[in-house]
C-alpha cells in the first residue's frame, strides 16, 4: 500500500476518532514494508530485503485507507501478475501498472534461435536450459524471472550476483508460449536437514547433497499442475550426464512455508544449504 498512516495529537483525535492510533513502530520500518512489497529498489530497502526477511504486504495494525462507501474498497489482487494493490488509489495503481507490464513482458516467450531444449511434453510444452556461458539475452530473461519471483519471496538478488560455474537454469514454456515457471540451481556437496515444523536445522552433522536450488518458482496461473515436479525431475536427469540424481540429493535455500510442504512431499525430507 502507499498511504502512510498519520499520527494525530490528542486534540485532533476527539474530532476524528478513526485516526486515533496507539504507539507504533518507527516510520522507517513501515516504509520498508511498503516499498519492499512493491518491488522498489532503493539502496536502503535493498539492504533490508537482501537479508531474505519476508515482509507482509499488509500490516493489520495500521489503517491505510478510509471506507467512505467506495465501490471497490480495500486491497485487490491482480489475477495476471498476482500483485496486491488498492484500486482507485493513484500511487498504488501506478505501481501496479508498472509491475504488471514488466510481469507480462517477462513471461512472454516466443522462443530463441539456439535454445537448448532438454525436454518435450505431449501437450506441446517444453523445458529449456540456460547456462552461464549462454548469450546475454538469455541471461537477461533469467534476470527478469528473478525479479518476478523475488517480489513474492522477499529476496533482492539479480542473476548475475548468484552465477556460479556450475549454475543451470530451467525454464518451463507452456503450449501458449508463456513461461510457467523456472528453477535455478548449482552444484553443492553438503547440506543440513530441517528436523521439525518450526524450521530447526540440525547443524551438528552435514549430509551429502549434489544439487542446490536457489529459486523454484511457478506462475500463479499454472500452480498445482506438477510443473515444479517436472522441472526438478528434468534437473535431476540432466544435471550430470548419464546419471539421475536421487531426490534425496537436492537441497534448498530458505524455502517458503508452501515450499517446505512441496519439498517434503517431493523428497521425503527437507535439506537446506547456505548460498
C-alpha positions in Angstrom: 0.0 0.0 0.0 1.1 3.5 -0.4 -0.7 5.7 2.2 1.4 6.2 5.3 -0.7 6.4 8.4 -0.7 9.8 10.1 -0.4 10.2 13.8 -2.7 13.0 15.2 -2.4 14.6 18.6 -5.0 14.0 21.3 -6.9 17.2 20.5 -7.5 16.0 17.0 -8.4 12.5 18.0 -11.6 13.7 19.8 -12.9 15.1 16.5 -11.7 12.3 14.2 -11.6 9.1 16.3 -11.0 6.9 13.3 -7.5 8.4 13.0 -6.6 7.6 16.7 -3.5 5.4 16.9 -1.6 3.8 19.7 2.2 3.9 19.6 3.5 2.1 16.6 6.9 1.1 15.3 9.1 3.6 13.7 8.0 5.0 10.3 11.2 3.8 8.6 10.1 0.2 9.3 6.7 0.8 7.9 8.3 2.4 4.8 10.5 -0.6 4.4 7.4 -2.9 4.3 5.6 -0.6 1.9 8.4 -0.2 -0.6 9.7 -3.8 -0.4 6.2 -5.1 -1.1 6.0 -3.1 -4.3 9.4 -4.2 -5.5 11.0 -0.7 -5.5 14.8 -0.7 -5.4 16.4 1.9 -3.2 19.7 1.2 -1.5 18.2 1.5 1.9 15.5 -1.0 1.2 17.8 -3.3 -0.8 20.0 -3.9 2.2 17.0 -5.0 4.3 15.5 -7.2 1.6 18.8 -8.9 0.9 18.5 -10.5 4.3 15.7 -12.6 2.8 13.3 -11.5 5.5 9.9 -11.9 4.1 7.7 -8.8 4.7 3.9 -8.9 4.9 2.2 -6.8 2.2 -0.4 -5.6 4.7 0.0 -4.8 8.4 -3.3 -5.0 10.3 -2.0 -2.6 13.0 -2.4 0.3 10.6 -5.3 2.0 8.9 -4.2 2.7 5.3 -7.4 4.0 3.8 -10.9 5.2 4.7 -14.0 3.3 3.8 -16.3 6.1 2.6 -18.6 3.9 0.5 -16.4 3.4 -2.4 -17.4 0.7 -4.9 -14.1 -1.1 -4.7 -12.6 -0.7 -1.2 -9.6 -2.5 0.3 -6.9 -4.3 -1.5 -7.4 -6.3 -4.7 -5.1 -8.9 -6.2 -4.4 -8.9 -9.9 -5.3 -12.2 -11.5 -2.5 -11.9 -14.0 0.6 -10.6 -12.1 -0.7 -11.6 -8.6 0.2 -8.1 -7.2 -1.9 -6.8 -4.3 -2.9 -3.1 -4.6 -5.7 -0.7 -3.9 -8.0 0.2 -6.8 -8.7 3.9 -7.1 -5.5 4.8 -5.2 -3.3 6.8 -7.6 0.2 5.6 -6.4 -0.9 2.0 -6.0 -2.4 1.8 -9.4 0.7 3.4 -10.9 3.0 0.9 -9.3 0.7 -1.9 -10.3 0.7 -0.8 -14.0 4.5 -0.6 -13.9 4.9 -4.1 -12.4 2.1 -5.6 -14.4 3.7 -4.6 -17.7 7.1 -5.9 -16.6 5.5 -9.2 -15.5 3.6 -9.7 -18.7 6.6 -8.9 -20.9 8.8 -11.2 -18.8 6.6 -14.3 -19.1 6.1 -14.0 -22.8 8.3 -16.3 -24.7 8.3 -16.6 -28.5 11.5 -18.8 -28.5 15.2 -18.4 -29.2 17.0 -19.5 -32.3 19.6 -21.5 -30.5 17.6 -22.6 -27.4 18.7 -25.7 -25.5 15.6 -27.8 -25.2 16.1 -30.6 -22.7 12.5 -32.0 -22.6 9.4 -32.0 -24.7 5.9 -32.8 -23.4 3.0 -34.3 -25.4 1.0 -31.1 -24.6 3.4 -29.1 -26.6 5.1 -27.6 -23.6 8.9 -27.8 -23.2 11.7 -27.2 -20.8 14.7 -25.1 -21.9 18.1 -25.0 -20.1 20.3 -21.9 -19.8 23.9 -21.9 -18.6 26.3 -19.0 -17.6 28.1 -19.3 -20.9 25.0 -18.7 -22.9 24.3 -15.3 -24.7 23.5 -12.3 -22.6 19.9 -12.0 -23.9 19.2 -15.4 -22.4 20.6 -14.4 -19.0 18.6 -11.2 -19.2 15.5 -13.2 -19.5 16.5 -15.2 -16.4 17.2 -12.0 -14.6 13.7 -10.8 -15.4 12.3 -14.0 -13.9 14.4 -13.5 -10.8 12.7 -10.1 -10.3 9.3 -11.6 -10.6 10.0 -14.5 -8.2 11.8 -12.3 -5.7 8.9 -9.9 -5.3 6.9 -12.9 -3.9 9.8 -14.3 -2.0 11.1 -11.1 -0.5 14.6 -11.5 -1.9 16.6 -8.9 -3.8 19.3 -10.6 -5.8 19.8 -10.5 -9.5 21.0 -13.4 -11.6 24.5 -12.1 -12.1 25.3 -11.9 -8.4 24.4 -15.5 -8.0 26.1 -17.1 -11.0 28.5 -19.9 -10.4 30.4 -22.1 -12.9 28.1 -25.0 -12.3 24.9 -22.9 -12.4 22.0 -24.1 -14.5 18.5 -22.6 -15.1 15.5 -24.4 -16.4 12.5 -22.6 -17.9 9.2 -24.3 -18.4 7.5 -22.9 -21.5 3.8 -23.6 -21.9 2.0 -24.5 -25.1 0.6 -21.0 -25.3 4.2 -19.6 -25.3 4.3 -18.4 -21.7 6.8 -19.1 -19.1 5.0 -21.2 -16.5 7.9 -21.5 -14.1 11.7 -21.7 -13.7 14.3 -23.2 -11.4 17.8 -22.0 -10.6 20.4 -24.5 -9.3 24.1 -25.2 -8.9 26.4 -27.9 -7.6 26.9 -28.4 -3.9 28.4 -31.2 -1.8 26.6 -31.0 1.6 23.5 -29.7 3.3 21.7 -29.8 6.6 18.4 -31.3 7.5 15.4 -29.4 8.9 14.2 -31.6 11.8 10.9 -30.0 12.9 8.0 -27.9 11.7 9.5 -24.8 13.3 12.4 -24.9 10.9 15.0 -26.0 13.3 18.1 -27.1 11.4 20.4 -29.9 12.6 23.8 -28.2 12.3 25.6 -30.9 14.2 26.1 -33.0 11.1 26.2 -32.4 7.3 24.6 -34.7 4.8 25.7 -35.3 1.3 23.9 -33.4 -1.4 24.5 -32.7 -5.1 22.1 -30.0 -6.3 21.4 -26.7 -4.5 18.2 -25.0 -5.5 18.3 -21.2 -5.1 15.0 -20.4 -6.9 11.9 -22.5 -7.7 9.0 -20.5 -9.0 5.8 -21.3 -10.8 3.4 -18.7 -12.2 0.2 -18.5 -10.1 -2.0 -19.5 -13.1 -0.1 -22.7 -13.6 0.3 -23.9 -10.0 -0.9 -27.4 -8.9 -0.2 -28.7 -12.4 3.0 -30.6 -11.3 5.2 -28.1 -13.2 7.6 -27.8 -10.2 7.9 -31.6 -10.0 8.5 -31.8 -13.8 11.3 -29.2 -13.6 13.0 -31.0 -10.7 12.7 -34.4 -12.4 14.3 -32.9 -15.5 17.0 -31.2 -13.5 18.0 -34.4 -11.7 18.2 -36.2 -15.1 20.2 -33.5 -16.8 22.5 -32.1 -14.1 25.1 -34.8 -14.5 25.4 -36.7 -17.9 24.2 -40.3 -17.9 23.1 -40.3 -14.3 19.9 -39.4 -12.5 20.5 -37.8 -9.1 18.2 -39.1 -6.4 15.5 -36.9 -4.9 17.4 -37.1 -1.6 20.3 -35.3 -3.2 18.5 -32.0 -3.6 18.8 -29.1 -1.1 17.1 -25.7 -1.0 17.8 -22.2 0.3 15.2 -20.6 2.7 12.0 -22.1 1.2 8.6 -20.5 2.0 6.0 -22.4 4.0 4.4 -23.7 0.9 7.8 -24.5 -0.5 8.6 -26.6 2.6 5.4 -28.6 2.1 6.2 -29.2 -1.6 9.8 -30.2 -0.9 8.9 -32.6 1.9 6.3 -34.3 -0.4 8.7 -34.5 -3.3 11.9 -35.6 -1.5 10.6 -37.1 1.7 12.7 -34.7 3.8 13.9 -31.1 3.7 17.6 -30.3 3.2 18.8 -26.7 3.3 22.1 -25.1 2.5 23.7 -21.7 2.8 24.1 -19.9 -0.6 
